[in-house]
Amino acid sequence: MDFDFSEDLEQLRDAVRKWIDKGYDFERRRAIVNAGGFDRAAYTELAELGLTGLYVSEDHGGMGMGPVEAMIAMEELGRGIVLEPLAQTLIASAVLQTHAPAHLQSNWLPRIAGGEAIVVLAHQERGARHHLDRCKAEAKEAGGQWTVSGTKSIVPVGDVADTFIVPALAGGQMALFLVERAAAGVKAEGYVTQDGSRAAEVTFSNSPAQLITKNGLTALLEAADIGSACVCAEGVGVMDKTLTITAEYLNTRKQFGVPIATFQALRHRVADMKMQLELARSMSYYASLKLKAPEAERRQAMARARVQLGTSMRFVGQSAVQLHGGIGVTEEYIVSHYFKKLTQLEMTFGNTLHHLGEVSERMQDTAGVFA
Amino acid sequence: MDLAFTPEELAFRDEIHAWVHANLPKDISDKVHAAQRLSRDDMQRWAKILGKKGWLAYGWPQQFGGPGWTAVQKHLFEEECALAGAPRIVPFGPVMVAPVIMAFGNAEQQQRFLPGIASGEVWWSQGYSEPGSGSDLASLKTRAERQGDKYIVNGQKTWTTLGQYGEWIFCLVRTSTEGKPQTGISFLLIDMKSPGITVRPIQLLDGEHEVNEVWFDNVEVPAENLIGEENKGWTYAKHLLSHERTNIADVNRAKRELERLKRIAKAEGVWDSTVDGPSAGRFRDEIAKLEVDIVALEMLVLRVLSAEKSGKNSLDIAGLLKIRGSEIQQRYTELMMQAAGPFALPFIFEAMEAGWQGNFPGGVVGNAPLASNYFNMRKTTIYGGSNEVQRNIVSQTVLG
């Protein structure tokens, strides 16, 4: 057991943090939100840092790193509430690398690593809510060519991405397909989401597709768990910065002639925020360190982590706004944007109540980190 | 002890119910039930309908043109309006400044200002908070200097709700820096068309323009607009705050919104565990907990009303009502958003407008305002005396 970060990991953290401090300040972020919630140039900068190739093997031009490196990168991106969807890139590269046939890997992974191609998961359907096994989209094969039909909602950067990873039923079984946005019958209607990032409704009508794997549900569960580990890490970064912003405000803002940080009711709330942050950080480590575990163990760990993260993110976000008072509910001041990010993260890849259900269904007589 | 309303009270409720349903414009109640955006016209149209009937001033005594209702009657009126989907009465005129004018204004001021408030013709705003004076309101710095028969006002107010529509504003201003901060404050009525007033929008986190900054640059205010005595404004302001009683808990609106939450839960498949599985049952239990909270709050409100009616066992629990009421408001908006889950995430500003014809992601346009409402309701534990301040007040009533 060792929760220390190696020098390499610290260097990775420093590199991402420096980029955010110097290259992705709040004003740039605001401009990106106003321009639609995604900036290709910023995404390219993530690629220059090597982050888009973080999970891609060195054979395919990536860095071949693992969940701990991903966790550190996501934490730092959370600190800067970065809009560009690195989590999606991590998911796509892992899914392709683990499940796709060689020709798809060599076609897509180098371009994903280089930041030239953006590949995102398009799985959310109306009616499925957080249930990954519910899918209405269908795939058909004729003459060796697959096509996919269906509608997917709230697809991250769905009208910007180059290619989608699409779960669809093939003969009643879920399979995963790659569908290019430029393919026939693909329509993407984009919009901004509550956290300022971009998403789209994507419809597929007999769109030409390439099969990634017929073992679709297994791969989708993996994808969602990578997504959940990213939510945990990102959430920790967002909360860490939220607490810093709040502490600075409490030490600066004066009422009754003294900094409001002197009031005990507010100090205790800060202590509770710190509690929630550190519990969440612990469970984010747990999530990332369990990401390579066998499926049942991995799924249980992710659900446990997401329950803690959900509780923490809600409490820290709501408390930060409350402790700021009126300024906390304005668009102009930074803290509401952290609050909105935490709110959206909680509802990404399953909300807290959903994950509580997952934990509940998997409960055994024994319990603990190692059970 | 008896839980039931008297036959007279029930008859009164029936009368109100029939009138509200006959007179509340459907386009307005449709918006309220769907949490769509209300325009100035929507709010003022309803205010004028009430005003014509004499019910915008529903809390006023008869001598000032009100109906002279009992506390229970006022509550029943509020309940019928809320459940029918009436917009909240913009409180700054009829609920906030009018009682101060009645209690401390002179006869001339009462004749001049009260009719326009009762009819809904004149839109009032509130000028209390300042950038440096929130919870510590008594530290306010906006100056009013007496020069002959007028005051010259300089300074800045903030969080002025719907101040972009304001025609008059009642302000707390500093007229003296001697003694305790509370003793140098005066209560001034200011015409917002006066030269030197600038209203600037503050955008809230949901993107809405709901509050404003109001700047005063050498604004001339006739001395006759001073309420009561100079430097006694703090006393009048406290009277205003104490006048806000059960209304602040907004339990009637909570009952209406609980109904909406249940409709959303059904539509989103988190209501019936026999159809939608155990996670639906789990969500439904959260609604059930909220239902208990709302019933408990309603009983608390009814106890306050009963005490007001009998004059016995007076309950000094305004702080509790504010704390619990605001927490419940936050909770139902939170659950509505969670019910829609990922389909509450798209932020499409126009989709909160009635009659919007676009395609809302997921296909249910009713989900469009849910996240915005959740974000917006964070204000309720901050404004009107933050819940931290309320807890200080409540603990003082217990501990002394």
Contacts between the chains, C-beta under 8 A, distances in Angstrom:
chain1	res1	chain2	res2	distance
A	124	B	342	5.6
A	126	B	343	7.1
A	126	B	362	4.8
A	126	B	363	6.2
A	127	B	269	6.9
A	129	B	268	7.4
A	129	B	269	6.6
A	129	B	270	7.6
A	129	B	279	7.8
A	129	B	341	5.4
A	129	B	342	7.4
A	130	B	279	7.6
A	130	B	341	6.6
A	130	B	342	7.8
A	153	B	342	7.0
A	153	B	343	7.0
A	153	B	361	5.3
A	153	B	362	5.3
A	154	B	342	5.2
A	154	B	343	7.4
A	154	B	345	5.7
A	154	B	346	6.8
A	154	B	361	6.2
A	154	B	362	7.8
A	189	B	359	7.1
A	189	B	361	8.0
A	191	B	346	5.2
A	191	B	347	7.1
A	191	B	348	5.6
A	191	B	361	6.8
A	192	B	346	7.9
A	192	B	347	5.2
A	192	B	348	8.0
A	193	B	345	4.7
A	193	B	346	5.9
A	193	B	347	5.7
A	194	B	344	7.6
A	194	B	345	5.4
A	194	B	346	7.8
A	194	B	347	5.0
A	194	B	371	4.7
A	194	B	372	8.0
A	194	B	375	7.8
A	199	B	345	7.2
A	199	B	346	6.8
A	199	B	361	7.7
A	201	B	359	7.4
A	201	B	361	4.9
A	254	B	132	7.6
A	255	B	133	7.8
A	255	B	134	6.5
A	255	B	135	5.2
A	255	B	136	3.9
A	255	B	139	7.4
A	256	B	135	7.8
A	256	B	136	4.8
A	256	B	139	7.5
A	257	B	139	7.9
A	263	B	388	7.4
A	265	B	388	5.0
A	265	B	391	6.8
A	265	B	392	7.6
A	266	B	388	6.9
A	318	B	378	6.8
A	321	B	378	4.9
A	321	B	382	7.9
A	322	B	378	7.2
A	322	B	381	5.9
A	322	B	382	6.6
A	322	B	386	7.8
A	322	B	387	7.8
A	325	B	134	5.5
A	325	B	135	7.3
A	325	B	382	5.3
A	325	B	386	6.4
A	326	B	129	7.2
A	326	B	134	6.3
A	326	B	158	7.4
A	326	B	159	5.3
A	326	B	379	7.6
A	326	B	382	5.9
A	326	B	383	7.3
A	328	B	378	7.2
A	328	B	382	7.2
A	329	B	204	5.4
A	329	B	205	5.2
A	329	B	375	7.5
A	329	B	376	7.5
A	329	B	378	5.5
A	329	B	379	5.0
A	329	B	382	6.9
A	330	B	202	5.8
A	330	B	203	6.8
A	330	B	204	6.1
A	330	B	205	6.5
A	331	B	203	4.0
A	331	B	204	6.2
A	331	B	205	5.6
A	331	B	207	6.6
A	332	B	202	7.4
A	332	B	203	6.8
A	336	B	205	3.7
A	336	B	375	7.4
A	337	B	205	7.9
A	339	B	205	7.2
A	339	B	375	7.5
A	339	B	378	7.7
A	340	B	205	6.7
A	340	B	375	6.6
A	343	B	337	7.9
A	343	B	371	7.1
A	343	B	374	7.4
A	343	B	375	7.5
A	344	B	345	6.0
A	347	B	338	7.5
A	347	B	341	5.7
A	347	B	342	5.8
A	347	B	344	7.2
A	347	B	345	6.4
A	348	B	342	7.6
A	351	B	338	6.0
A	351	B	341	5.8
A	353	B	279	6.6
A	353	B	282	5.5
A	353	B	283	6.0
A	353	B	286	7.3
A	353	B	338	7.0
A	354	B	279	5.7
A	356	B	282	6.9
A	357	B	278	5.9
A	357	B	279	4.6
A	357	B	282	5.8
A	360	B	278	7.7
A	361	B	278	7.6
